[in-house]
């Protein structure tokens, strides 16, 4: 009985977290073989978007239109002194994912000038801010993945 109660508690906690952040994006949603590179100009950067998935978003103007790019936790960008300002030229590597009626580009690598940061693992899991450790992981991952596509 105690095991069943514990399992129900864990399920409800997981559901509550999912409800806060919108649809769950798990590694099955990220397929490296579908990865693309998007280049353009930053139109708008939002640290905490109300659009799903929650977190930082940047709207990029490309040659073929505007792209909503999900960057994950804005604290990771801040921690790595990575800024996105209106008018910046940006290159983003990731995949397009449909959430409801909208397409969102899930960023894995983001580059402005010579600054490159990994915001998501190769399995699609967003990196999170974790003190100095998060900074080291994100920089190391970006260096390792810099040659990707």
C-alpha positions in Angstrom: 0.0 0.0 0.0 2.9 2.4 0.8 4.5 1.7 -2.5 1.3 2.4 -4.4 0.8 5.7 -2.4 4.4 6.7 -3.2 4.0 5.9 -6.9 0.8 8.0 -7.0 2.6 10.9 -5.3 5.4 10.8 -7.8 3.0 10.7 -10.8 1.0 13.7 -9.5 4.2 15.7 -8.8 5.4 14.9 -12.4 2.0 15.9 -13.8 2.1 19.2 -11.8 5.6 20.0 -13.2 4.4 19.2 -16.7 1.4 21.5 -16.2 3.6 24.4 -15.3 5.9 24.2 -18.3 3.5 23.2 -21.0 4.0 20.0 -23.1 6.8 17.8 -22.0 9.8 17.8 -24.4 11.8 14.7 -23.9 14.6 13.1 -25.8 12.3 11.2 -28.2 11.2 14.6 -29.6 14.8 15.5 -30.6 16.2 13.6 -33.6 19.8 14.6 -34.6 19.2 13.4 -38.2 16.6 16.2 -38.6 18.9 18.9 -37.3 19.2 22.1 -39.3 21.0 25.4 -39.2 19.0 28.7 -39.1 20.7 32.0 -39.7 19.3 35.5 -39.4 18.8 38.6 -37.4 17.5 38.8 -33.8 14.1 40.6 -33.8 13.2 40.0 -30.2 14.6 38.1 -27.2 12.3 37.1 -24.3 13.8 35.6 -21.1 10.5 34.0 -19.9 8.1 33.4 -22.7 4.5 32.6 -22.0 4.5 30.5 -25.2 5.3 26.8 -24.9 7.8 25.5 -24.2 8.5 27.8 -21.3 11.9 29.5 -21.0 13.9 31.8 -23.2 12.8 32.4 -26.8 14.3 34.5 -29.5 12.5 35.5 -32.7 14.9 35.3 -35.7 14.2 36.9 -39.0 15.6 34.6 -41.7 15.4 34.8 -45.5 12.3 32.7 -45.5 10.4 34.4 -42.6 10.4 34.6 -38.8 11.4 31.6 -36.6 10.6 31.2 -32.9 13.6 29.6 -31.3 13.4 28.0 -27.9 16.7 28.4 -25.9 15.8 26.8 -22.6 16.8 28.4 -19.3 17.8 32.0 -19.7 19.9 31.7 -16.5 22.3 29.4 -18.5 22.8 32.2 -21.0 23.3 34.8 -18.3 25.7 32.6 -16.4 27.8 32.2 -19.6 27.7 36.0 -20.4 25.9 35.1 -23.6 23.6 37.9 -24.8 21.1 38.2 -27.7 20.2 41.7 -28.6 17.9 43.1 -31.3 19.9 43.3 -34.6 22.4 40.6 -33.7 23.3 38.2 -36.4 22.7 34.7 -35.0 23.2 31.1 -36.1 21.2 28.4 -34.4 21.5 24.6 -34.8 18.5 22.5 -33.8 15.3 21.0 -35.0 11.7 22.2 -35.7 9.1 20.7 -33.3 5.4 21.2 -33.5 3.6 22.2 -30.3 -0.1 22.6 -30.7 -0.6 24.7 -33.8 2.8 26.3 -33.6 6.3 25.3 -34.9 9.1 26.0 -32.5 12.8 25.6 -33.3 14.5 23.8 -30.5 18.0 25.2 -30.3 21.0 22.9 -29.4 23.8 25.4 -30.4 23.6 29.1 -30.6 26.2 31.4 -32.0 26.6 35.2 -32.1 29.9 36.3 -33.6 32.6 34.2 -32.1 30.5 33.3 -29.0 29.0 29.8 -29.1 26.9 28.1 -26.5 25.3 24.7 -26.2 21.8 25.0 -24.7 20.6 21.4 -25.3 22.3 18.0 -25.3 22.5 15.9 -28.4 19.6 13.9 -27.0 17.5 17.1 -26.8 17.5 17.7 -23.1 17.9 21.4 -22.2 21.0 22.3 -20.1 20.1 24.1 -16.9 22.0 26.6 -14.9 23.9 24.8 -12.1 26.4 27.2 -10.7 30.0 27.0 -12.1 29.3 23.4 -13.1 26.6 24.5 -15.6 29.0 27.0 -17.1 31.7 24.4 -17.6 29.4 21.9 -19.1 27.8 24.4 -21.6 31.2 25.7 -22.7 32.7 22.3 -23.1 29.7 21.0 -25.0 29.8 24.0 -27.3 33.4 23.4 -28.1 32.9 19.7 -28.7 29.9 20.3 -30.9 31.2 23.4 -32.7 31.9 21.4 -35.9 28.4 20.0 -36.0 26.5 20.9 -39.2 
